[in-house]
Amino acid sequence: QVQLVVESGGGLVQTGGSLRLSCAASRTIFSISDMGWYRQAPGKQRELVADITSGGRTNYADSVKGRFTISRDNAKNTLYLQMSGLKPEDTAVYYCNVQKIPLYNYWGQGTQVTVSS
């Protein structure tokens, strides 16, 4: 199966630190897709962190407003999540989602973000 969505940029960071996640997606679908970042902590359900439409409209979970910024670069076929002011409760596996319902809904393999206290 062709891997259409690939995340990178996770890692270990101290409380208050910053990380930038990247998600590369297939050029044939990137610019027309709505995209988002989700996360799943151990023992919890996957939740929306932030999303961005093909037209650039953004939406954030209340828990990350003012700390995280989602953006997209259609020329580079890449989605970003700039995370600052990280907290231990931000620790999770972060997933990139690329969709154009009802045509397709793709997920990446996830990247681990760990925030130490």
N, C-alpha and C positions, 0 to 999 in steps of 0.2 A: 504494500500500500504506500502510495506517495505521501511523504510527510509534508503537509501544506503549511503548517503553523509550527514555528520553533521559537521557544522563549530562551532568554539568556539574561544574565546579570544578577542572579540571586547570590546570597552569601550570608556571612556572619557579620553583624555590626553591633556596636554598643548603643544603648539607649541615647536618643538624641541625634544619632547619626543619620546618614543619607545613603540611598542606593538608587540606581536607575535600572529598571527592567526594560528589556527590549523584546519585541516579538516580530519576527520576520514572517511574512506570509507570501503566498504565491502572487506574482505580479498580475496574473490574469483576473484575479478576484479582488485585489486589495482595495483599489480606489472606489469600488462600488459597494463595499461591505460596511456594515456597522460592526464595531469592534469593542471589546471590553476586557477588563481585567477582573478576575474573580480570585477568591482565596478560600482555602480550606484548612482550618486548624485541626489538630488531632481531636477526635471525638465530636467534632462539630460539622454542621452542614456547609456545603459550599455557598459562599455569599458573594454578591456583587460588590466590587470595590469602586469601580468607575467604568463608564462607557462613553463612547464617542460615535456619533453617527457618521455616515459617509459625507454629510454636509458640514461636519465639524461641531455639532452641538454636543456639549458634554454634560455628564451627570455623575454625582459622587454620593457615596454612602456618607451618612452624617459623621461616622466615626473617623473619616479621613479628610473631611473638608478642611481646607486651609493648610493641610500638610502634604497632600499628594496632588500631582498634576498629571493628567493624561493628555497625550498629544499624538499626532500621527504625521508622518512624512510620506506622502503618496509617491514622491519621486524616488524614495529609497525603499518603498514597500515595507515600512517599519512602523510599528506602534510602540510608544514609550509609556512608562509610568515612572515619573520622578517622585521619589518618596523622601521626605525630610521629616525631622522631628520624630523619628521612629520610636515606637514603644514596644515593650515585651509582648503586648497583646496583638501586635501586628505580625507576630511569628506565625507562619503558615506556608503552605505550598501555594504559589501564585500561578494561575492559569490564564492564558490568553484565549479569547474567544473571537471567532470571525464568523459572521453570519449574514445571510440575506434570506430571511424567512419568506416563503417556505422552501426556497431552493436549496440552501445548505446551511449547516451549523457545525463548524469545525472547532476542535479544541487542541491546544498544544499539550505537551507531555508534563508541563509544570516545572517550576523552578522554586527551590527552597529559599525562604527568607527567614533568618533567625536573628532575633534582637535580644541581646543579653542585657541583664539588668545590672 
